[in-house]
Amino acid sequence: MMLAIIGGSGLTKLPGLTITHRQVVRTPYGEPSGALTFGELAGHPVLFLARHGYGHTIPPHLVNYRANIWALASQGATHIASIASVGGIHPEMWPGQFAVPDQIIDYTHGREHTFADYDGKPVTHLDFTWPYCEDMRQRCMQALAEAGEEYLDGGAYGCSQGPRLETKAEIDRMARDGADMVGMTGMPEAYLAREIGLCYAAIAVSVNWAAGRGESQEAITAEAIEANLKQAAERIRTVLVHLARMCCEG
């Protein structure tokens, strides 16, 4: 079992990671977000990739999700933990709260969302009833518990197109649809992992109330998001140490 960690906003580097080497991977789908980083987290081997690039220069709608997932699989990853910064829609998704979602609502458009080329081949329909790997979800929740973190078990991740934040009316619509949190990178990442056979789950951390909720009634400030991201970084590292140990033990 090889654990790969995809870092989102605020996690372009993995604190405490002892780097052994970096690997530039060429894929049939173009360039990944950056070189893959191989290393050890508290003595346990992991593979790390910054989704937005190591300088956080790639916006959500331009991430090459196919290249990222293919590159991780080609280097031996079997399990993926996606770290996702989200806006809280559910009343319990306050800033700083963790969640391990079990559903996705996809509001994106125009993204390359499959490895299949369908060049004269029969169309196939892959089951996506439960979009996250339950084995990995359970491991993520156990890691959160061992780190002493409160979290929500389940919930629907609403994936918006970005890079702009949502309007209040859009968040109201998502709430009516059943979304508990909103992010910009959950799709097609989760589906591509399913398609290529990787066990994928997300650890979501709320870094702001979604538009029109809580302290975001009138506006969402970049300063508040940045402060919450920094506050969550060390907590996420502790969770990932526990997760790496569990995945190393099998």
N, C-alpha and C positions, 0 to 999 in steps of 0.2 A: 504494500500500500504506500503510495506517494502522495503527500498532501501538497496541493498548490494553493496559494493564497493570492487572490486578486484584490489589490488595494484600491480603494476609491478616493474620493476627495478627502484630503487631510491625511492620507496614508500613502504618499508617494514613496516613502521609505519605511521599512519595517524596523522600529526601534528594537535594539537588542539582538538583531540578526547578525550572526557571525558568518560573513560571506566567504565561501570557498572559491567560487568562480562565477563569471557571467558568460552567457552563451547567446550569441546573435543567431536567430533562427530564421531561415528563409522558408516561406510557405507558398503553396499554390494560390493563395488568396491575397498576396501582398505582404507588407511589413506589419508585424505586431506593434504594439504601443511602445516597445523598447526591448532591450536585451533581457532575457530571463536571468533572474538572480538565484543561484543555488547557494544554500547555506544551512546553518543550524540555528534553531531557536531553543535555547536552554538545552543544547545537546541533541536535539531531535531534528532530523533532516526535513527541510521544506524547500519549496520552489516558489519564488515570489515574482509577481508582475504588477507594475503600476498601470492601472487601466488607462489613466489619462496621460501617461508618459511621466518620466521621472522629474520633469520640470512642470508638470501639470499644464500642458500646453494643448491637449487634445480635447475638444468639447464632446459632450455625450453623443451627439448625432453623427460625429465623424470618427468615433472609435472604430477600428477595424476588428469587430468582434469575431469574425470568422478566423482571421489570422491569429488572434490571441488564443482562442480555444484550441485551434489546430496545433499551434506551437506548444502549448502546455501538454497536450496529449502526445505529441511526437517525442517529448522529452521524458515520458514515463509517468506523468501525473495520472492518478486514478480517481482522486477525490479533490474537489474544489470547494474552498470556503470563500465566498464573495463578501467583501466588506462593503456595505452600502450605506451611504449617508442619505437620510430621508427627511422629509417634512412630515410632522405628525398630523394626522386627520382624526384618528380615534382619540377619544378623550383621555385615554391612558398613555398615549404616545407623546408625552411631554418631552422637551429637550433633555437629552441625556439618557432617555429610556432606550433599552434594547428590545429587539423583537426577532423572532425566527419565523418569517412568513411561510405559509403553506400554499398560498395561491397568488396568482398574478392576473392583473387586468392590463392588457397592452393597448396603449393609446399612441404608439409610435407609428411612423409612416416613412417609407422610402429607404429603410435600412435593409442591408443584405442579411436575410434571416434564415438561410438554409445552405448546407453544403451540397445539396443535390443540384445538378445542372439540367436534368430532364431533357437532355439532348437525344430525343428519340427513344427514351426509356419510359417504362410505365410509371405513372404517378403513384407515389406511396404516401400514406397518411399515418404519421407516427402519433401514438397515444400521448396526450399531454394533460390528461384529466387532473393529475397531481403533478405540478410542474417541478417540484423539488424532490430530491432523493431523500426518502424518509430516514434511511440509515444515517446520512450526513446531518440531517436536521436534528436527530437525537444526539449525535455527538456534539453539535454546536450548543445545544441546550445544556448538556452535561458540563461542557466547558464553562459556560456562563455561570452555572450553579456552583461549580468548584471555585470559580473566581469571586464568588460572593455577590454576583450581580443579579438584580431583578430583571425579568424579561417577560415578554408576552409570547406565549406558545401559540403560533399560528397568526393568521391575519392575511389580508390581501394587499399585495404591493401593486400600486397603480404606477405604471411606467409611462411617463410623459416624454414628449419629443425633446424638449430643451432646445438650446441652452437657456432660454429665458425661464424664469419662474412662472408659476401658473397664476391665473386670475382667481379672484374669490369665487366667481361663478363656476369656473372649471373645477375648483376644489369641491364646491357644493354638489356638482354633478358626480364627481368621483365618490363622494360620500354616499350619495343616493345609489350609485352602482355597487357599493359595498367595499370600496377601498379604505384601508385603515392607515395607509402611509403612502407617500408619493416620492418617487425617485425618477432618475432619467436613464439608468443603465441596466436595469434588470432584464430587458429584452432587447435583442434576441439572444443575449448571453446564456440565459437559462435553457432555452430551447436548443441552441447549438451544442451545449454540453450534453443534453439528452440525446441528440441526434448522433453524436460521436461516441456515446457510451460512457461518459464520465458521471460520477456521483457528485452532484452539485447542490449546494444549499447556500443561503445568504444569511449573514448576521447583519441586521439593519440597526442603525443607531440614529435616533432622532436628533437633528442638530438645529431644528427650528420648528415652530408651529407652522403648518401650511397656511396659505393665504386666507385671511378671514377668521383664523382660529387663534385663541389665546392671545399672546402678546403680538401676534401678526394681524390683528384686526385691521390696522391701517396700512402697514407696510412691513416688509422683511428687510432687514439691514444685513449687508455683507459682514459688518463688524461682529454682529451677534452670532452669525453662522461660524465665522472664523474662531471666535472665542470658544464656542461649544465644541468645534472640531478639535481644538488643542486640548481641551479638558478631557475629551473622550479617548485621545490617542493612547495614553498609558494604560487606561482600562482595557482597551482593545488588545494591546500587547499581552497583558496578563491572561486574557481569555484565550488568545492564540497559543500561548505557551501550554496551557492545559490541553487544547485541541491537538497540538502537534504531538504531545506525549501519547494521547489516546490513539491517534492514527499510527504512530510508530509501534505501539503495542499490538495493533491489529484489531 
